[in-house]
Amino acid sequence: MKDAGDHFGAPRRVIPHLRWWIGGALFASTVINYIDRQTLSVLAPFLKTEYQWTNSDFALIVIAFRVAYAIGQTGAGRLLDRWGTRLGLLVAVCWYSVAAMSTALASGLKSFAVCRFLLGTGEAANWPGATKAVSEWFPKSERGLAVALFDSGSSVGGAVAPLLVIWLYQMFGTWRPVFLITGTLGFFWAFAWYRWYHPPETHPNLGAEERALICDGRRKEAEAEAQAMTDDGSGQGSWRALLRLPQTWGIIFGRTLTDPVWFFITDWFAIYLVAKGFKLENTLLGFWVPFLAADLGNFFGGGLSSWLIRRGWKVLPARKLVIVVCGLAMTSIAGATFVSNFAVLIALFGVSTFAYAAWSTMALALPSDLYPSRTVASVSGLSGTGAGIGTIMSTWLIGQVADRYSFEPILIGASLVPLLATGLVLVLVRGGKTKSAG
């Protein structure tokens, strides 16, 4: 292999454990991604009052984002597999940053929906791109933690957004500058990403020992995948070939049924608290608890599965153990229908989001466990589209049910669907490729 210093000019300083710095960059991208999407959700109670929106009206704006996000994940996955991680994520972050800032120009239901559609188109690339980067930079035994690291950015972004957005709203006395300011964050990230990110084979700051660890691991995977490709078709790049595999459908159904639970909380939590009689300004301390719990859940799921793999478990059983335990724990959200105490209610949401995040970390890791690098983003994108379709349907139902009845039936439904998702993953996700990562 050509020396990285020769490739980029003068040799550069070696950065120890560079793969984890890459994971940190993916984490930062996810934080910014969530701040941009949560800005509207946090401001929703104020915007509903200003524009006299019903819950069904607000649901239409959320659905506009979800439609673009659902379509975009599959399309983004294919583009990322063709363009590569560096260019693909750069374009995506710049796109959704412009879309986030443009929301400051919105003047009604339709214009908000258009801006959210554009935002969803760009944000759709984050998870397929981050999953692809993890498959390129991390050995299988570390991927659970690496996925937990970048996916935890959604929880951190969700926790930071209420504090930042409410502070900016109170400082300016209006909502438009808030979208402008939060939308600029992505450009700082894009500049750093373009200057700093390169594949491990040619990264100028990657040490020889770490490069060998990464590249040798990928070479061994490629050899195993070359054989497995002829057995199950998982290495073939076409959507038709991928959709013939039961594990693809297990991953798709898993995210289709569980992601709506998370997005109910991220999109509707502020409105739900107001509907329960709490003032948003007085609940900020508790508002971030479910998001902090989700952050901890990411690392619990990734850490536990990685620990089991290092102890000699095969990859797939380790992931499935976390999925079963956390699928059961997600049912705790139903308890919120029977309590009015704020601390207890927040705690129940926290348990549910902790379990969801651990479950989601496993679902996000599965494509890199089961598929070769050249199709990881495609499979991740397909599952993201499934999640988007499920979330679109649930968002419409939430608006209708909340307007006509209450949020209680929604919470009960949100406690049941993860059980179905867990069962489908256990039945459909099988494979001989997920051998112990040693």
HELIX and SHEET records of a PDB file:
HELIX    1   1 ALA A    4  PHE A    8  1                                   5    
HELIX    2   2 LEU A   18  TYR A   51  1                                  34    
HELIX    3   3 ASN A   55  TRP A   83  1                                  29    
HELIX    4   4 THR A   85  SER A  102  1                                  18    
HELIX    5   5 THR A  103  LEU A  105  5                                   3    
HELIX    6   6 LEU A  109  GLU A  123  1                                  15    
HELIX    7   7 ASN A  126  TRP A  137  1                                  12    
HELIX    8   8 LYS A  140  PHE A  172  1                                  33    
HELIX    9   9 ARG A  176  GLY A  183  1                                   8    
HELIX   10  10 LEU A  185  TRP A  196  1                                  12    
HELIX   11  11 ALA A  208  ASP A  232  1                                  25    
HELIX   12  12 TRP A  239  LEU A  243  1                                   5    
HELIX   13  13 PRO A  246  ALA A  275  1                                  30    
HELIX   14  14 LEU A  280  ASN A  282  5                                   3    
HELIX   15  15 LEU A  284  PHE A  287  1                                   4    
HELIX   16  16 VAL A  289  ARG A  310  1                                  22    
HELIX   17  17 VAL A  315  ALA A  329  1                                  15    
HELIX   18  18 MET A  330  PHE A  338  5                                   9    
HELIX   19  19 PHE A  342  LEU A  370  1                                  29    
HELIX   20  20 SER A  373  ARG A  404  1                                  32    
HELIX   21  21 GLU A  408  LEU A  428  1                                  21    
END                                                                             
